[in-house]
Amino acid sequence: MSGDPRVRPAGSRDSEALLGLWLDLVLHHRRLDPDYPSLPGIREALLGEVERGLRAPGCQIWLAEDDGAPVGFLFAELDGPEGGASSGGSGWIHELYVEPDWRRQGLARALVDEASAFFDERGRSRFSVRVESANQEGLSFWRELGLEERARILEKRP
């Protein structure tokens, strides 16, 4: 760890690094909740989402690196038509993940700042995130940034 990570927009050459981080995120969620969904073909499904996020005009993915090694990412998407403030809509942060050794050092906040600027530049001052109930660290992080609960998802388990 150099201690001086950088955040940059991801590009097509970053697909495998993003996929690896996203798979780490899935493992993180499974450690928190053994019932976290496990999908057949998850690697291919996530790679498809990475590719969509890198190509779609309403999406942006940022990659955090330390000396060229991936240590975190954020996937953001506009909700509704892309455009200026008159187009309405909001934004979604679909995924945010920072490797455990890099947490509590401002890297997640730097990634969120990039997403906030992306949304603001497109007239979306409002954005949402979905946080798993078992992810207390994540819930605390988002609350510290001023996000408030708006909805709950209830689930019937077998």
Residue pairs with C-beta under 8 A, 6 or more apart in sequence:
1 66
1 101
1 102
2 66
2 67
3 66
4 66
5 64
5 65
5 66
5 71
5 72
5 102
5 107
6 64
6 65
7 62
7 63
7 64
7 65
7 72
7 107
7 110
7 111
7 114
8 62
8 63
8 65
9 60
9 61
9 62
9 63
10 18
10 53
10 54
10 61
10 62
10 63
10 73
11 54
12 54
14 54
14 61
14 63
14 70
15 47
15 50
15 51
15 54
17 63
17 70
18 50
18 61
18 63
18 70
18 73
19 43
19 46
19 47
19 50
20 70
21 70
21 72
21 73
21 97
21 99
22 46
22 49
22 50
22 73
22 95
22 97
23 42
23 43
23 46
24 97
24 99
25 95
25 97
26 36
26 42
26 46
28 97
29 36
29 132
29 134
29 135
30 36
30 38
32 132
32 134
32 135
33 132
33 133
33 134
35 157
36 132
39 45
49 75
50 61
52 59
53 59
53 60
53 61
53 75
53 77
53 94
54 61
56 77
57 82
58 77
58 78
58 82
59 75
59 76
59 77
59 78
60 75
60 76
60 77
60 114
60 115
60 118
61 73
61 74
61 75
61 76
62 73
62 74
62 76
62 111
62 114
62 115
63 70
63 72
63 73
64 70
64 71
64 72
64 73
64 98
64 102
64 107
64 110
64 111
65 71
66 102
71 98
71 99
71 101
71 102
71 107
72 96
72 97
72 98
72 99
72 102
72 107
72 108
72 111
73 95
73 96
73 97
73 111
74 93
74 95
74 96
74 97
74 111
74 112
74 114
74 115
75 93
75 94
75 95
75 96
76 91
76 92
76 93
76 94
76 115
76 118
76 119
76 127
77 91
77 92
77 94
78 89
78 91
78 92
78 119
78 122
78 124
79 89
79 90
79 91
79 92
79 124
79 128
80 87
80 88
80 89
80 90
81 87
81 89
82 122
83 122
83 123
84 122
84 123
85 123
86 123
87 122
87 123
88 123
89 123
89 124
90 119
90 124
90 126
90 127
90 128
91 115
91 118
91 119
91 122
91 124
91 126
91 127
91 128
92 127
92 128
92 129
93 112
93 115
93 127
93 128
93 129
94 130
96 108
96 111
96 112
96 129
96 138
98 107
98 108
98 111
103 137
108 141
109 145
112 145
115 127
116 127
119 125
119 126
119 127
128 150
129 142
129 147
130 153
131 138
131 139
131 142
132 138
